[in-house]
Amino acid sequence: MQEVIAINEFYDMLLKRRTIRAFRPEMIPDDIMNKIITAGKYAPSAMGQQNRHFTVIKDQTLLNDVVKATEKAGGEFVPGHTPFYSAPAVIILSAPASFKFNREDCACAIQNMMLAACSFGIGSCYICAVLPGLRDSSIMDRLKLPANYVPYGSVSFGYPAASAPEAKARRTDDVTFLP
Ligand SMILES: Cc1cc2nc3c(=O)[nH]c(=O)nc-3n(C[C@H](O)[C@H](O)[C@H](O)COP(=O)(O)O)c2cc1C
């Protein structure tokens, strides 16, 4: 019985998680950050190879340089837009460029981390708009990724400074039950 209640609480949280795009400046404690990363490590990975790497960035100068590198590579942001939403911590997910399921492994880890963050009252936003900047060679040097790894996603984390808008109504035309 206890187990069923716990599962239902998780399910409720899963439906309530929303992307957060405004963060308070205080840092997430290391023990909570480690739990979020551990949740990412326990995500499924293709052939169980755990072919993804977690890079935690708190250095706002580096994050600003990623944004500048994205703009240099042709990425356009509206004036005043802060693509990482001034989050106190960002995690970059990278994987080997040659691995067939690199994107999928990174996405699974990201989703697990976002749900774990939500369970601790921490907001998150999955950010792909900055991928061109993350893949800039001068930025890649500073990220100290394992050899031949390439970024496939990033997530901003922090305590929410504002609540998210209501979830959009879900589509009703996107499920098919085959007989
Ligand atoms: C692959 C992927 C890339 C995303 N990239 C960005 C991004 O670059 N910037 C951003 O603000 N949100 C980004 N998002 C967040 C989505 O906009 C957000 O999940 C969506 O609007 C639904 O909102 P919800 O997460 O609150 O349900 C991304 C989400 C996914 C899954």
Ligand as a Chemical Component Dictionary entry (heavy atoms), coordinates in Angstrom:
data_LIG
# 
_chem_comp.id                   LIG 
_chem_comp.type                 NON-POLYMER 
_chem_comp.pdbx_formal_charge   0 
_chem_comp.three_letter_code    LIG 
# 
loop_
_chem_comp_atom.comp_id 
_chem_comp_atom.atom_id 
_chem_comp_atom.alt_atom_id 
_chem_comp_atom.type_symbol 
_chem_comp_atom.charge 
_chem_comp_atom.model_Cartn_x 
_chem_comp_atom.model_Cartn_y 
_chem_comp_atom.model_Cartn_z 
_chem_comp_atom.pdbx_ordinal 
LIG C1  C1  C 0 14.696 19.243 -26.809 1  
LIG C2  C2  C 0 14.220 20.466 -26.079 2  
LIG C3  C3  C 0 14.854 21.675 -26.295 3  
LIG C4  C4  C 0 14.450 22.831 -25.602 4  
LIG N1  N1  N 0 15.142 24.003 -25.778 5  
LIG C5  C5  C 0 14.745 25.099 -25.116 6  
LIG C6  C6  C 0 15.478 26.311 -25.243 7  
LIG O1  O1  O 0 16.477 26.397 -25.956 8  
LIG N2  N2  N 0 15.051 27.387 -24.534 9  
LIG C7  C7  C 0 13.952 27.334 -23.718 10 
LIG O2  O2  O 0 13.625 28.346 -23.103 11 
LIG N3  N3  N 0 13.234 26.197 -23.577 12 
LIG C8  C8  C 0 13.607 25.085 -24.250 13 
LIG N4  N4  N 0 12.914 23.902 -24.076 14 
LIG C9  C9  C 0 11.783 23.862 -23.127 15 
LIG C10 C10 C 0 10.421 23.818 -23.852 16 
LIG O3  O3  O 0 10.170 25.049 -24.463 17 
LIG C11 C11 C 0 9.336  23.445 -22.832 18 
LIG O4  O4  O 0 9.583  22.155 -22.343 19 
LIG C12 C12 C 0 7.955  23.514 -23.476 20 
LIG O5  O5  O 0 7.596  24.838 -23.782 21 
LIG C13 C13 C 0 6.860  22.893 -22.612 22 
LIG O6  O6  O 0 6.834  23.489 -21.344 23 
LIG P1  P1  P 0 6.858  22.583 -20.015 24 
LIG O7  O7  O 0 8.265  21.972 -19.932 25 
LIG O8  O8  O 0 6.592  23.534 -18.904 26 
LIG O9  O9  O 0 5.835  21.532 -20.163 27 
LIG C14 C14 C 0 13.336 22.768 -24.722 28 
LIG C15 C15 C 0 12.694 21.535 -24.521 29 
LIG C16 C16 C 0 13.126 20.400 -25.170 30 
LIG C17 C17 C 0 12.441 19.069 -24.913 31 
# 
loop_
_chem_comp_bond.comp_id 
_chem_comp_bond.atom_id_1 
_chem_comp_bond.atom_id_2 
_chem_comp_bond.value_order 
_chem_comp_bond.pdbx_ordinal 
LIG C1  C2  SING 1  
LIG C2  C3  SING 2  
LIG C2  C16 DOUB 3  
LIG C3  C4  DOUB 4  
LIG C4  N1  SING 5  
LIG C4  C14 SING 6  
LIG N1  C5  DOUB 7  
LIG C5  C6  SING 8  
LIG C5  C8  SING 9  
LIG C6  O1  DOUB 10 
LIG C6  N2  SING 11 
LIG N2  C7  SING 12 
LIG C7  O2  DOUB 13 
LIG C7  N3  SING 14 
LIG N3  C8  DOUB 15 
LIG C8  N4  SING 16 
LIG N4  C9  SING 17 
LIG N4  C14 SING 18 
LIG C9  C10 SING 19 
LIG C10 O3  SING 20 
LIG C10 C11 SING 21 
LIG C11 O4  SING 22 
LIG C11 C12 SING 23 
LIG C12 O5  SING 24 
LIG C12 C13 SING 25 
LIG C13 O6  SING 26 
LIG O6  P1  SING 27 
LIG P1  O7  DOUB 28 
LIG P1  O8  SING 29 
LIG P1  O9  SING 30 
LIG C14 C15 DOUB 31 
LIG C15 C16 SING 32 
LIG C16 C17 SING 33 
# 
